[in-house]
Amino acid sequence: MTSMAKVAFIGLGVMGYPMAGHLAGKGGHDVTVYNRTAAKTEKWVQEFGGSHAATPAEAAKRADFVFCCVGNDDDLRSVTTGADGAFSSMKNGAIFIDNTTASAEVARELDHAATEAGFHFLDAPVSGGQAGAENGQLTVMVGGEQPVFERARPVIDAYAKMVGLMGPAGAGQLTKMINQICIAGVVQGLAEGIHFGKKAGLDIEKVVEVISKGAAGSWQMENRHKTMNAGKYDFGFAVDWMRKDLGILLEEADRNGASLALTALVDQFYKDVQKLGGNRWDTSSLLARLER
């Protein structure tokens, strides 16, 4: 059990709300929350205790650890270095832990700004979706310095099942990009497999029961084949968010020269899903595109 720390959490979305809850509950920390829509913060405080702040700067003022989980690079800049941003009030030696999936570029930029101002920054994107956040079972990929990571790790543990330091600032975001590359290819393969099986007149349940125990098995197959087969796509990470992530990583690939033909193709397939009105469907909805 870690000793109680003063913690701030900025951004109470689908992921941030339960993550902040685990920091208060399981972690036993004194948590102050900030969210753009104040109603969310009031609801959170009623549920978990702690307190809420009117600005990111106010939330971060006395915190030892400031967590953040917002939408994208621009949102992140606005709550850190923007007007009333957390970076304007953070105390010396405090640690800012960013759980947003953003670019490696913004991570390096904020790490530099934090160092200049006398505190620390870790980019710490997460994987595991809404269910992982609610169950406190997220995988956290961290970029930053080892001693800073060692200090933050026991606090991060409140919402994680796996936490790893991947390298210097930006390395957490780069690892999350690899995570999304691997998911995109697997989901497309699973969608095509189910599509083919249906066309061939096979019982998908029986097929998956057998092949999931062999080399074709995956988390996606285990957890999504039933809902995909039933044409239900409201189980987690939205297509809009996946396209945001794929956009970030394809830009990074342009910079570093990586060849990502399959990922670029699957990104276009997700664009087709958006055209079907599937912006908020989960990522397994690649099957809907094949069945339209």
The 8 nearest C-alpha neighbors of each residue, nearest first, counted from 0:
[[1, 2, 26, 153, 27, 3, 25, 154],
 [2, 0, 153, 3, 154, 26, 27, 4],
 [1, 3, 4, 0, 28, 27, 26, 154],
 [4, 2, 28, 27, 1, 29, 5, 26],
 [3, 5, 28, 6, 29, 2, 63, 64],
 [4, 6, 62, 29, 63, 28, 30, 64],
 [5, 7, 30, 64, 62, 65, 29, 4],
 [8, 6, 65, 31, 30, 32, 59, 58],
 [7, 9, 66, 32, 67, 65, 19, 31],
 [8, 10, 67, 33, 32, 34, 66, 68],
 [11, 9, 34, 68, 69, 15, 12, 67],
 [12, 10, 16, 15, 34, 9, 13, 39],
 [11, 13, 15, 14, 16, 10, 69, 68],
 [12, 14, 15, 16, 129, 11, 17, 132],
 [15, 13, 12, 132, 16, 129, 17, 18],
 [14, 16, 11, 18, 12, 68, 17, 10],
 [15, 17, 11, 19, 12, 18, 14, 13],
 [18, 16, 20, 133, 19, 15, 132, 14],
 [19, 17, 15, 21, 20, 16, 158, 132],
 [18, 20, 22, 17, 21, 16, 15, 8],
 [21, 19, 17, 23, 18, 22, 24, 47],
 [20, 22, 24, 25, 18, 23, 19, 157],
 [21, 23, 26, 19, 20, 157, 24, 28],
 [24, 22, 27, 28, 20, 21, 26, 30],
 [25, 23, 21, 27, 26, 22, 20, 47],
 [24, 26, 21, 27, 157, 22, 23, 20],
 [27, 25, 22, 157, 28, 24, 23, 21],
 [26, 28, 23, 24, 25, 3, 22, 29],
 [29, 27, 3, 23, 4, 26, 30, 22],
 [28, 30, 5, 6, 49, 4, 23, 3],
 [31, 29, 6, 49, 7, 28, 23, 5],
 [32, 30, 7, 50, 51, 49, 58, 8],
 [33, 31, 51, 8, 7, 9, 52, 58],
 [32, 34, 9, 52, 51, 55, 10, 58],
 [33, 35, 10, 36, 11, 9, 40, 37],
 [36, 34, 37, 33, 10, 39, 54, 11],
 [37, 35, 34, 38, 39, 40, 33, 11],
 [36, 38, 40, 39, 34, 35, 41, 33],
 [39, 37, 41, 40, 36, 42, 34, 43],
 [40, 38, 42, 37, 41, 36, 43, 34],
 [39, 41, 43, 37, 42, 38, 34, 51],
 [42, 40, 38, 44, 43, 39, 45, 37],
 [41, 43, 39, 45, 40, 44, 38, 46],
 [42, 44, 40, 46, 41, 45, 47, 39],
 [45, 43, 48, 41, 47, 46, 42, 49],
 [46, 44, 42, 43, 48, 47, 41, 40],
 [45, 47, 43, 44, 48, 42, 20, 41],
 [46, 48, 44, 45, 43, 20, 49, 23],
 [49, 47, 44, 45, 46, 50, 43, 23],
 [48, 50, 30, 31, 44, 29, 47, 51],
 [49, 51, 31, 44, 32, 48, 30, 52],
 [50, 52, 32, 31, 33, 40, 53, 44],
 [51, 53, 58, 33, 54, 57, 32, 31],
 [52, 54, 57, 33, 51, 55, 58, 37],
 [55, 53, 57, 56, 52, 83, 58, 33],
 [54, 56, 85, 58, 84, 57, 78, 33],
 [57, 55, 85, 84, 83, 59, 54, 88],
 [56, 58, 54, 60, 55, 59, 52, 53],
 [57, 59, 55, 52, 56, 7, 60, 31],
 [60, 58, 56, 62, 85, 57, 7, 89],
 [59, 61, 88, 89, 57, 58, 62, 56],
 [60, 62, 59, 90, 63, 5, 89, 58],
 [63, 61, 5, 6, 59, 64, 60, 7],
 [62, 64, 93, 5, 6, 94, 4, 61],
 [65, 63, 94, 6, 62, 93, 95, 7],
 [64, 66, 7, 95, 6, 8, 96, 59],
 [67, 65, 8, 96, 97, 95, 7, 9],
 [66, 68, 9, 97, 8, 98, 10, 69],
 [67, 69, 99, 98, 10, 15, 97, 9],
 [70, 68, 10, 99, 74, 71, 75, 67],
 [71, 69, 74, 99, 68, 72, 75, 100],
 [70, 72, 74, 101, 73, 75, 69, 100],
 [73, 71, 75, 101, 74, 76, 105, 102],
 [72, 74, 76, 75, 71, 77, 70, 78],
 [75, 73, 77, 71, 76, 72, 70, 69],
 [74, 76, 72, 73, 77, 78, 71, 79],
 [77, 75, 73, 79, 80, 74, 78, 81],
 [76, 78, 81, 74, 75, 79, 80, 73],
 [79, 77, 84, 75, 76, 81, 55, 85],
 [80, 78, 84, 85, 86, 76, 77, 81],
 [79, 81, 84, 76, 86, 77, 78, 82],
 [82, 80, 77, 84, 79, 78, 76, 83],
 [81, 83, 84, 80, 77, 78, 79, 87],
 [84, 82, 56, 54, 81, 55, 85, 87],
 [85, 83, 79, 78, 81, 56, 80, 55],
 [84, 86, 56, 79, 55, 59, 87, 88],
 [85, 87, 79, 89, 88, 84, 80, 56],
 [88, 86, 85, 84, 89, 56, 83, 80],
 [87, 89, 60, 56, 86, 85, 59, 90],
 [90, 88, 60, 86, 59, 87, 85, 93],
 [89, 91, 93, 92, 88, 60, 61, 118],
 [90, 92, 118, 117, 93, 89, 116, 119],
 [91, 93, 118, 117, 90, 119, 94, 63],
 [94, 92, 63, 118, 91, 90, 64, 119],
 [93, 95, 119, 64, 120, 118, 65, 96],
 [94, 96, 65, 120, 64, 66, 119, 121],
 [97, 95, 66, 121, 65, 120, 122, 94],
 [96, 98, 67, 122, 123, 99, 66, 121],
 [97, 99, 124, 123, 68, 67, 125, 96],
 [100, 98, 68, 124, 69, 97, 101, 70],
 [99, 101, 124, 98, 172, 71, 244, 102],
 [102, 100, 72, 71, 99, 172, 103, 105],
 [101, 103, 104, 105, 247, 172, 106, 72],
 [104, 102, 169, 106, 172, 105, 173, 107],
 [103, 105, 102, 107, 106, 108, 169, 101],
 [104, 106, 108, 107, 102, 103, 109, 72],
 [107, 105, 103, 169, 109, 104, 108, 122],
 [108, 106, 110, 104, 105, 168, 109, 169],
 [107, 109, 105, 111, 106, 110, 104, 112],
 [110, 108, 112, 106, 111, 107, 113, 105],
 [109, 111, 107, 120, 113, 108, 112, 106],
 [110, 112, 114, 108, 109, 113, 107, 115],
 [113, 111, 109, 115, 110, 114, 116, 108],
 [114, 112, 116, 110, 118, 115, 111, 119],
 [113, 115, 111, 117, 116, 112, 118, 119],
 [116, 114, 112, 113, 117, 111, 118, 110],
 [115, 117, 113, 114, 118, 112, 91, 86],
 [118, 116, 114, 91, 115, 92, 113, 119],
 [117, 119, 92, 93, 91, 113, 114, 116],
 [120, 118, 94, 113, 114, 95, 93, 92],
 [119, 121, 95, 110, 94, 96, 113, 122],
 [122, 120, 96, 143, 142, 123, 97, 95],
 [121, 123, 97, 142, 141, 171, 106, 96],
 [122, 124, 141, 98, 140, 97, 171, 139],
 [125, 123, 98, 100, 99, 140, 139, 172],
 [126, 124, 139, 138, 98, 137, 140, 123],
 [127, 125, 138, 137, 128, 139, 124, 175],
 [126, 128, 131, 137, 138, 125, 130, 129],
 [129, 127, 131, 130, 236, 126, 235, 132],
 [128, 130, 132, 131, 235, 14, 133, 13],
 [129, 131, 133, 132, 128, 134, 127, 235],
 [132, 130, 127, 136, 137, 134, 128, 129],
 [131, 133, 129, 135, 130, 134, 14, 18],
 [134, 132, 130, 17, 131, 135, 129, 18],
 [133, 135, 131, 136, 132, 130, 158, 137],
 [136, 134, 158, 132, 159, 133, 131, 137],
 [137, 135, 160, 131, 159, 134, 158, 132],
 [138, 136, 159, 131, 127, 160, 126, 132],
 [137, 139, 161, 126, 125, 159, 162, 160],
 [138, 140, 125, 162, 123, 124, 161, 137],
 [141, 139, 171, 123, 163, 124, 162, 164],
 [140, 142, 171, 123, 164, 122, 165, 163],
 [143, 141, 171, 168, 170, 167, 122, 166],
 [144, 142, 167, 168, 121, 166, 141, 145],
 [143, 145, 147, 146, 167, 148, 142, 168],
 [144, 146, 148, 147, 149, 143, 164, 166],
 [147, 145, 149, 148, 144, 150, 151, 143],
 [148, 146, 150, 149, 144, 145, 151, 119],
 [147, 149, 145, 151, 146, 150, 152, 144],
 [150, 148, 146, 152, 147, 151, 145, 153],
 [151, 149, 147, 148, 152, 146, 153, 154],
 [152, 150, 148, 154, 149, 153, 155, 147],
 [151, 153, 155, 149, 154, 150, 148, 156],
 [154, 152, 156, 155, 151, 1, 150, 157],
 [153, 155, 156, 152, 151, 157, 26, 1],
 [154, 156, 152, 157, 153, 158, 151, 159],
 [155, 157, 159, 153, 154, 158, 152, 160],
 [158, 156, 26, 155, 22, 21, 25, 159],
 [159, 157, 135, 156, 21, 18, 136, 155],
 [160, 158, 137, 136, 156, 135, 161, 138],
 [159, 161, 136, 137, 138, 162, 156, 135],
 [162, 160, 138, 159, 139, 163, 137, 136],
 [163, 161, 139, 138, 140, 159, 160, 164],
 [164, 162, 140, 141, 165, 139, 161, 138],
 [163, 165, 141, 166, 142, 140, 162, 148],
 [166, 164, 170, 141, 142, 171, 163, 140],
 [165, 167, 170, 142, 164, 143, 168, 171],
 [168, 166, 143, 142, 170, 144, 169, 165],
 [169, 167, 142, 143, 107, 170, 106, 122],
 [168, 170, 103, 106, 172, 142, 171, 107],
 [171, 169, 142, 173, 166, 172, 165, 168],
 [170, 172, 141, 142, 140, 174, 169, 173],
 [171, 173, 175, 103, 169, 174, 170, 124],
 [174, 172, 170, 176, 175, 171, 103, 169],
 [175, 173, 177, 171, 176, 172, 170, 178],
 [174, 176, 178, 172, 177, 173, 171, 179],
 [175, 177, 173, 179, 174, 178, 248, 180],
 [178, 176, 180, 174, 175, 179, 181, 173],
 [177, 179, 175, 176, 181, 180, 182, 174],
 [178, 180, 182, 176, 181, 177, 183, 175],
 [181, 179, 177, 183, 178, 182, 262, 176],
 [180, 182, 178, 179, 183, 184, 177, 185],
 [181, 183, 179, 185, 184, 180, 186, 178],
 [184, 182, 180, 186, 181, 185, 179, 187],
 [185, 183, 187, 182, 181, 186, 188, 180],
 [184, 186, 188, 182, 187, 183, 189, 181],
 [187, 185, 189, 188, 183, 184, 182, 190],
 [186, 188, 190, 184, 189, 185, 191, 183],
 [189, 187, 185, 191, 186, 190, 192, 184],
 [188, 190, 192, 186, 191, 187, 185, 193],
 [191, 189, 286, 187, 193, 192, 188, 186],
 [190, 192, 194, 188, 189, 193, 195, 187],
 [191, 193, 189, 195, 194, 190, 196, 188],
 [194, 192, 196, 190, 195, 191, 197, 189],
 [193, 195, 191, 197, 192, 196, 190, 198],
 [196, 194, 198, 192, 193, 197, 191, 199],
 [197, 195, 193, 199, 201, 198, 194, 192],
 [196, 198, 200, 194, 199, 195, 201, 193],
 [199, 197, 195, 200, 196, 194, 201, 193],
 [198, 200, 196, 197, 201, 195, 194, 202],
 [199, 201, 197, 198, 196, 202, 195, 203],
 [202, 200, 196, 199, 197, 203, 206, 198],
 [201, 203, 205, 204, 206, 200, 197, 196],
 [204, 202, 206, 205, 201, 207, 196, 193],
 [205, 203, 207, 206, 202, 208, 225, 224],
 [204, 206, 208, 203, 202, 207, 209, 201],
 [205, 207, 203, 209, 204, 208, 210, 202],
 [208, 206, 210, 209, 204, 211, 205, 203],
 [209, 207, 205, 206, 211, 210, 204, 212],
 [208, 210, 207, 206, 211, 212, 205, 213],
 [209, 211, 207, 213, 212, 208, 215, 206],
 [212, 210, 216, 207, 213, 209, 208, 215],
 [211, 213, 210, 209, 216, 214, 208, 215],
 [214, 212, 210, 211, 215, 216, 209, 217],
 [213, 215, 216, 212, 211, 210, 217, 209],
 [216, 214, 213, 211, 210, 217, 212, 220],
 [215, 217, 211, 214, 213, 212, 220, 210],
 [218, 216, 220, 219, 221, 215, 211, 185],
 [217, 219, 221, 220, 222, 216, 223, 211],
 [220, 218, 222, 217, 223, 221, 186, 224],
 [221, 219, 217, 224, 218, 223, 222, 216],
 [220, 222, 218, 219, 223, 217, 224, 211],
 [223, 221, 219, 220, 218, 224, 225, 226],
 [222, 224, 219, 226, 220, 225, 227, 221],
 [223, 225, 227, 220, 226, 228, 222, 221],
 [226, 224, 228, 227, 223, 229, 204, 222],
 [225, 227, 229, 231, 228, 223, 224, 230],
 [228, 226, 230, 224, 229, 225, 231, 223],
 [227, 229, 225, 226, 230, 224, 193, 203],
 [228, 230, 226, 227, 231, 225, 224, 232],
 [229, 231, 227, 228, 226, 232, 287, 284],
 [232, 230, 226, 229, 227, 233, 228, 234],
 [231, 233, 280, 281, 234, 284, 230, 283],
 [232, 234, 280, 281, 231, 235, 279, 237],
 [235, 233, 232, 281, 236, 280, 231, 226],
 [236, 234, 281, 129, 128, 233, 237, 130],
 [235, 237, 281, 128, 282, 238, 240, 234],
 [238, 236, 281, 279, 280, 240, 239, 282],
 [237, 239, 241, 278, 282, 240, 281, 279],
 [240, 238, 278, 242, 237, 241, 243, 279],
 [241, 239, 243, 242, 237, 238, 244, 236],
 [240, 242, 238, 244, 243, 239, 245, 237],
 [241, 243, 245, 239, 240, 244, 246, 238],
 [242, 244, 240, 246, 241, 245, 239, 247],
 [245, 243, 241, 247, 246, 242, 240, 248],
 [244, 246, 242, 248, 247, 243, 249, 241],
 [247, 245, 243, 249, 244, 248, 242, 250],
 [248, 246, 244, 250, 245, 249, 102, 251],
 [247, 249, 251, 245, 250, 246, 176, 252],
 [248, 250, 252, 246, 251, 247, 245, 253],
 [251, 249, 253, 247, 248, 252, 246, 254],
 [250, 252, 248, 254, 253, 249, 255, 247],
 [253, 251, 257, 249, 255, 254, 250, 256],
 [254, 252, 250, 251, 256, 255, 249, 257],
 [253, 255, 251, 252, 256, 250, 257, 249],
 [256, 254, 252, 257, 253, 251, 250, 258],
 [255, 257, 253, 252, 254, 258, 251, 259],
 [258, 256, 252, 255, 259, 253, 254, 251],
 [257, 259, 260, 256, 252, 253, 261, 255],
 [260, 258, 262, 261, 263, 257, 252, 249],
 [259, 261, 263, 262, 258, 264, 265, 257],
 [262, 260, 264, 263, 259, 265, 184, 183],
 [261, 263, 265, 264, 259, 260, 180, 266],
 [264, 262, 266, 260, 261, 265, 259, 267],
 [263, 265, 261, 267, 266, 262, 260, 268],
 [266, 264, 268, 262, 267, 263, 261, 269],
 [265, 267, 263, 269, 264, 268, 262, 242],
 [266, 268, 270, 264, 265, 269, 271, 263],
 [269, 267, 265, 271, 270, 266, 264, 272],
 [270, 268, 272, 266, 271, 267, 265, 273],
 [269, 271, 267, 273, 268, 272, 266, 274],
 [272, 270, 274, 268, 269, 273, 267, 275],
 [273, 271, 269, 275, 277, 274, 270, 288],
 [272, 274, 277, 278, 270, 276, 275, 271],
 [275, 273, 271, 276, 272, 270, 277, 278],
 [274, 276, 272, 273, 277, 271, 288, 278],
 [277, 275, 273, 274, 278, 272, 279, 280],
 [276, 278, 273, 280, 272, 279, 275, 238],
 [279, 277, 273, 239, 238, 280, 276, 237],
 [280, 278, 237, 277, 238, 281, 239, 233],
 [281, 279, 277, 232, 237, 233, 278, 238],
 [280, 282, 237, 236, 232, 235, 283, 233],
 [281, 283, 284, 238, 237, 236, 280, 285],
 [282, 284, 285, 281, 186, 227, 286, 232],
 [285, 283, 286, 287, 282, 232, 281, 280],
 [286, 284, 283, 287, 288, 190, 187, 269],
 [285, 287, 190, 284, 289, 288, 290, 283],
 [288, 286, 290, 284, 289, 285, 291, 230],
 [287, 289, 286, 285, 290, 291, 272, 271],
 [288, 290, 286, 287, 291, 194, 285, 191],
 [291, 289, 287, 288, 286, 194, 285, 230],
 [290, 288, 289, 287, 275, 286, 272, 285]]
